[in-house]
Amino acid sequence: MQCFWRQPKQSKSQDNFLQEQSNRVATQNGIRLGLQDDRDLLFLLKGSQLLKVKSGSWRKARFYKLQEDCKTIWQESKKMLRSPESQLFSIEDIRDVRPGHKTEGMEKYAKDVPEHHCFSIIFKDQRKNLDLIASSEDDANHWISGLKKIIAKNNSMSQRQKLQHWIHSCLRKADKNKDNKMSFKELKNFLKEVNIQMDDSYAKQIFQQCDKSKTETLEDEEIETFYKMLTERVEIDEIFAKYSSAEGIMSRDNLLRFLREKQQEEDAVPESALSLIERYEPNETAKKQQIMTKDGFLMYLLSAEGNIFNSAHSKVYQDMTQPLSHYLVSSSHNTYLMEDQIRGPSSTEAYIRALTKGCRCVELDCWDGPNSEPVIYHGYTLTSKILFSDAIKAIKTYAFKTTPYPVIISLENHCSLEQQKMMAQHMKTILGDMLLVMPVDGNISDFPSPEQLKGKILVKGKKLNSLEDTIGMNGNSGIEAEDVSDEDEAAEMEDESVKKEVEQKRTSAKLKLAKELSDIVIYCKSVHFQGFDNTTSPRAFYEMSSFTESKAQKLAQESGTSFIHHNIRHLSRVYPAGWRTDSSNYNPVDLWNVGCQIIALNFQTPGPEMDIYQGRFQDNGFSGYVLKPRFLRDKQSKFNPKSITEGAWWKRKKLQIKIISGQQLPKVNKSKNSIVDPRVTVEVHGVQRDNGKKQTKVIENNGFNPKWDEEFGFDIDVPELALVRFVVEDFDVSTKNDFIGQYTIPFTCLKQGYRHIHLLTKNGDLYPSAMLFVHINILDNN
């Protein structure tokens, strides 16, 4: 017989007291979010029964409730021995709340339920969607509206507010008996919760300093004193002291001096300083006197203005009227896959995730499906299948939610004539005016620009004839179907069963291409690479080739300058090697350095390669298009990344980085007693001679506010191609270091002076409050 330990039953008065405390905390947090007395918030705090949907046969009632911290949701579970933590998920982990039947799960398993009763929670990481059915339309609306409000309010909080909210939540968690007081034992638990290991004597010293009432517990103002001691930023106080008066205030003129001398803000004028005081100074009296207090100074350094990333680059600032081939394009490989290349699931959700991450070129592997409906999957493998039409619908809905610039659909077509016609029909009927079916303004001599193609979807694929034939200029566009060479990336795969299938297929005839599908390929005609153009018979500009990473790297290594010239006039697409069946990625930098535009990576696989990729494309307003440097667009260019000589690209810089401190680094090992031992690595990725890597010392047992104060220098010869990556790891002597967070930034987006770096998770999402504080200095090195 199995025994379960039961907690002693609490008296009614204890229950009432705890309920009152809980309500008080929930009210405080509601006020902090600016949602006091909000009907949706009150409904979520009360909780409700929802049906959780997993499959056609699995639909079960579960209770869901927003916790009083207003940032965590508790979900009922019937699983035996499930830990309390596993029944919680954070609002910060939610990417989106979708009403109705807007996920594959809802489409398949909840069509019998009225759409206005249904909603889905989409998570930021690789977690499965949570599909839910409410008992009424009102209940569903409360959940959808309430969650969206909390997410919006959380996102608009300043870093200071986020920190305050987080620390108060941790204090509440550490207060085991919920008496709103903190004993010394609870204080030690709290310190572990926020990632600090402190020896008992030092912890006791802090405790006694705050315990003014000498009651052996901290309460109310004493807890606030403890909070202030804990969140003190000594390193920022020291900077502030150098530019402030003896009374601890910074005048407008001294703030201006700081902006010019330390932050290298050469364009700063008195109005710039006043604007910062207006936006970040919390003290109204100080604001009226046009001065800044220490709190206002900290708020400024924690804001977008104090960020290492140049905020002018967070909107589209580059010339978007150049030909399409002059831009790097954010691109995904086998976009439909959620995991590996052999057995993993295919999903329309993968297209949604890629497009919302700014991806502008998605791939569809198309095969004959049942009932004359083409399907998408990784041919010859055990990956699951999705309908072609469903993928096109998802692309239509999400293509331009993140950025208005054009999307390219890269087709790998293995379908019969009948189903190719169906593909063309689906694209025309579903995409409508979005689909580009004719050259822009009759232009058939060069690519249109991203600006001209805003809101348009282009198709890349095989084409029966020339662009001139498509628009009827040559008068011979009457071919209905014809053989074309097959383009089969699976042929590269190093998997025995796949190789066997490919060999069998190769004995069959070439692929017949339907005119209907051929005609919607306008500017992206797929052709096999036959070598670089010779001047006597240049290829048409719209003909483009796909290369495996190894073939492209070989060309970059052996014929860098020729590859650069090729990529001025033509688009080049590069995809992962066949042996990467685990969906791992390759480093895109060497291929960007020779102007290859469409470097397709597996967006579903986190890692250094994807970090660098997302770092490159956060430039230019996260538009998915980054203009190549002038020397990669100049037909006379002699630039070769493998053999750097003097030229327009030669702009030698000395990058000096001081890693000062870290703040609120998250626990990676969830065990209660584990505290991180952080180390920072700074990497430079660019042309080979600029690549470099430096590391700080390890700080033991402090993830809350580690201090390094270490300086590094890097010599960079071609800054326009360089990216800087900051990586924080939890050092371990005996095993591989655990990844904590990272941030990658193009060299040209760096701001100088004292800056905060807001770290990203393994999946590329922003941590709510994990940061590094650094000083950046860039000198001419000629």
Disulfide bonds with the S-S distance in Angstrom:
none
